[in-house]
Amino acid sequence: MYLEPTIIHKWGKDQETLLQRLSQHDKAIIGGDMRADSPGHSAKYGSYSVMNLREETIIDIQLVQSNEVGGSYHMELEGLKRNLAMLAARGIELDYIVTDRHPQIQKYLKDNNIKQFYDIWHLEKGLSKKLDKIAKEKDCQEVKKSQRSIKNHVYWTATSSTSGQEKVAKWKSLVNHLQDIHTHEDPLFPKCEHPEKSSTDPSKWLQPASKPLYKLDKTLMNKRVLKDVEKLSPHHQTSSLEAFHSVILRFAPKNVVFPYLGML
């Protein structure tokens, strides 16, 4: 009777101060992510949070019930729509938003001309899983040696580039680099930036036309990955938002059922 209304009143006042400050500044850079109350697609609630990535403060949380939107898959988009509508109503303009690669959200933001970047960790995690799988195949154990370098290359590509095309050019140079070739055809990135290596040990590099190289090329250079690399966020990521969601887990574990207000 007392605690829940008090918490909601306090959050409302704090949020008001945040929003006023945000509306007086330049365009906002925000991150968005959803936390569901249970794993998989059986969730009853999804809370979509947006964070001001410049200050790492939560701006808004929208709690969506799956029966409002016809199933848990649609909760993420609905939560984001409500967040964006609230920000627009307060006169807050967006520079860009950083999210994961949820297809519905990609389409919605594109249709509404909102600039979107992808969080690097989400792409790197997806690629690492595929590389783990390849490394376990027959004659592909060599891939394991390159995995750490490939992971680092994802981050370096995103953070050292000034345009989407430059990110793609740097990413494509990876296949050459793994074969000990350090000059590239793309004028946007004609040469590797690392110092010349004096090692002549051929076992450090992948051999042309080998099975591991073919598998890597097919996995890392397909159209979908290149499109995702082009949209990787150069500066801000959603790691602080993920950390916030892991804090919520301590108070609202996924195996405990809460009523709507309790969850909020």
C-alpha positions in Angstrom: 0.0 0.0 0.0 2.8 2.5 0.9 6.0 1.2 -0.7 4.9 0.8 -4.3 3.2 4.2 -4.8 6.2 5.8 -3.0 8.7 4.2 -5.4 6.7 5.1 -8.5 6.3 8.7 -7.2 10.1 9.0 -6.6 10.9 7.5 -10.0 8.4 9.9 -11.7 10.1 13.0 -10.0 13.6 11.8 -10.9 12.6 11.0 -14.5 11.1 14.5 -14.8 14.4 16.1 -13.9 16.3 13.8 -16.3 14.0 14.6 -19.2 14.1 18.3 -18.6 17.8 18.3 -18.6 17.9 16.1 -21.7 15.5 18.4 -23.7 17.8 21.4 -23.1 20.9 19.6 -24.6 22.0 18.6 -28.1 20.4 15.6 -29.8 20.4 12.5 -27.5 22.4 9.3 -28.0 20.5 6.5 -26.5 20.8 2.7 -26.0 17.8 0.4 -25.9 17.4 -3.2 -24.7 14.7 -5.5 -23.4 14.8 -7.8 -20.4 12.2 -10.6 -20.3 11.0 -12.1 -17.1 11.7 -15.7 -18.3 14.0 -17.3 -20.8 12.9 -18.2 -24.3 9.6 -17.0 -26.0 7.3 -17.8 -23.0 7.8 -14.5 -21.2 4.8 -12.8 -19.6 6.5 -9.4 -19.1 9.2 -7.5 -21.0 10.7 -4.3 -19.7 12.3 -2.2 -22.5 14.8 0.3 -21.0 16.4 3.2 -22.8 19.6 4.8 -21.4 21.3 8.1 -22.1 24.6 6.7 -23.2 26.5 9.9 -22.7 25.8 9.9 -19.0 24.9 6.2 -18.5 21.6 7.1 -16.8 18.2 5.3 -17.4 15.8 7.6 -19.1 12.7 5.4 -19.3 11.4 1.9 -18.7 8.3 0.5 -20.4 6.9 -2.7 -19.0 4.9 -4.6 -21.7 2.7 -7.6 -21.1 2.8 -10.3 -23.8 -1.0 -10.5 -24.0 -1.2 -6.8 -24.9 0.8 -7.4 -28.1 -0.1 -10.9 -29.2 2.9 -12.8 -27.9 6.3 -12.3 -26.3 8.1 -11.9 -29.7 6.4 -8.5 -30.2 7.1 -7.1 -26.7 10.5 -5.7 -27.6 9.3 -3.5 -30.5 6.2 -2.3 -28.5 8.4 -1.3 -25.6 10.7 0.7 -27.8 7.8 2.4 -29.6 6.5 3.5 -26.2 9.9 4.8 -25.2 10.4 6.8 -28.4 6.8 8.2 -28.3 7.5 9.4 -24.7 10.8 11.1 -25.8 9.2 12.7 -28.8 6.3 14.1 -26.7 8.9 15.7 -24.4 10.7 17.3 -27.4 13.8 15.2 -27.1 15.5 14.7 -30.5 17.7 11.7 -31.2 21.2 11.7 -32.7 21.1 7.9 -32.9 20.2 4.7 -31.0 22.4 1.7 -30.2 20.5 -1.7 -30.0 21.0 -5.4 -30.7 20.1 -6.7 -34.2 16.4 -7.5 -33.6 14.8 -7.6 -37.1 11.5 -5.9 -36.1 13.4 -3.0 -34.5 15.7 -2.7 -37.5 12.7 -2.3 -39.8 10.8 0.1 -37.5 13.8 2.4 -37.1 14.6 2.4 -40.8 10.9 3.2 -41.7 11.0 6.1 -39.3 14.3 7.5 -40.4 16.0 7.0 -37.0 19.7 6.3 -37.2 20.6 3.0 -35.7 23.9 1.4 -34.7 24.5 -2.1 -33.5 26.2 -3.0 -30.2 29.6 -4.6 -31.0 29.4 -7.3 -28.4 26.2 -8.8 -29.8 27.8 -9.3 -33.2 31.1 -10.6 -31.8 29.2 -13.1 -29.6 27.2 -14.4 -32.6 30.3 -14.8 -34.8 32.3 -16.4 -32.0 29.7 -19.1 -31.6 29.9 -19.9 -35.3 33.7 -20.0 -35.2 33.6 -22.4 -32.2 31.5 -24.7 -34.3 33.9 -24.5 -37.3 36.9 -25.1 -35.1 35.4 -28.5 -34.0 35.1 -29.7 -37.6 37.5 -32.1 -39.2 40.7 -30.4 -40.6 39.5 -27.0 -39.2 41.3 -26.9 -35.8 43.6 -24.1 -37.1 40.6 -21.7 -36.8 41.0 -21.8 -33.0 44.3 -20.0 -33.3 42.8 -17.1 -35.2 39.7 -16.7 -33.0 41.2 -14.1 -30.5 42.5 -12.0 -33.4 39.1 -12.1 -35.2 37.4 -11.1 -32.0 39.8 -8.1 -31.6 39.3 -7.2 -35.2 35.5 -6.8 -34.8 36.1 -4.2 -32.0 39.0 -2.4 -33.9 37.0 -2.2 -37.1 34.1 -0.5 -35.4 36.0 1.9 -33.2 38.8 3.0 -35.6 36.5 3.8 -38.6 34.8 7.1 -39.6 32.2 5.6 -42.0 30.3 2.5 -42.7 32.2 1.9 -45.9 35.6 2.1 -44.1 34.3 -0.4 -41.5 33.5 -2.8 -44.3 36.9 -2.3 -46.0 38.7 -3.0 -42.8 36.6 -6.0 -42.1 37.2 -7.5 -45.6 41.0 -7.1 -45.1 40.8 -9.8 -42.5 40.7 -12.7 -45.0 43.9 -11.4 -46.6 45.6 -10.8 -43.2 44.9 -14.4 -42.1 46.9 -15.6 -45.1 49.9 -13.2 -44.4 48.8 -10.8 -47.1 48.8 -7.2 -45.8 48.1 -5.1 -48.8 44.4 -4.9 -50.0 42.5 -3.9 -53.1 40.1 -1.5 -51.4 41.4 2.1 -51.6 39.6 2.9 -48.3 42.0 0.5 -46.5 44.9 -0.4 -48.8 47.4 -1.7 -46.2 47.3 -3.3 -42.7 48.3 -0.8 -40.0 50.3 -3.2 -37.8 54.1 -3.2 -38.0 55.7 -5.6 -40.5 56.0 -9.1 -38.9 59.4 -10.7 -39.2 58.0 -14.2 -38.6 58.4 -16.6 -41.5 56.7 -19.5 -39.7 54.0 -20.6 -42.2 52.0 -22.4 -39.5 50.9 -19.1 -38.1 48.9 -18.3 -41.2 46.0 -20.0 -43.0 46.9 -21.5 -46.4 45.1 -20.2 -49.6 42.2 -22.5 -50.8 42.4 -24.5 -47.5 39.2 -25.7 -45.8 39.6 -23.5 -42.7 40.0 -20.4 -44.9 37.0 -21.3 -47.1 34.8 -21.8 -44.0 36.0 -18.5 -42.4 35.4 -16.6 -45.6 31.9 -18.0 -46.0 31.0 -17.2 -42.4 32.7 -13.8 -41.9 32.1 -12.2 -45.4 28.5 -13.1 -46.2 26.1 -10.3 -47.1 24.3 -10.3 -43.7 27.6 -9.9 -41.7 28.9 -7.1 -44.0 25.6 -5.2 -43.5 25.9 -5.6 -39.8 29.5 -4.6 -39.7 28.6 -1.4 -41.6 26.2 -0.4 -38.8 28.5 -1.2 -35.7 28.5 1.5 -33.2 31.8 3.4 -33.2 31.7 4.9 -29.7 28.8 4.0 -27.4 27.7 0.5 -26.6 24.9 -1.1 -24.6 27.1 -2.8 -22.0 26.1 -0.4 -19.2 22.4 -1.2 -20.0 23.2 -5.0 -19.9 24.8 -4.4 -16.5 21.7 -2.6 -15.3 19.6 -5.5 -16.4 21.8 -7.9 -14.5 21.3 -5.8 -11.4 17.5 -6.1 -11.8 17.9 -9.9 -11.8 18.9 -9.8 -8.2 15.6 -8.2 -7.3 13.4 -9.8 -9.8 14.8 -13.3 -10.5 13.4 -15.0 -13.6 11.9 -18.0 -11.6 9.7 -15.7 -9.4 6.3 -14.5 -10.7 5.3 -10.9 -9.8 2.1 -9.0 -10.4 2.3 -6.1 -12.9 2.9 -3.3 -10.4 5.4 -5.4 -8.4 7.3 -6.1 -11.6 7.3 -2.4 -12.5 
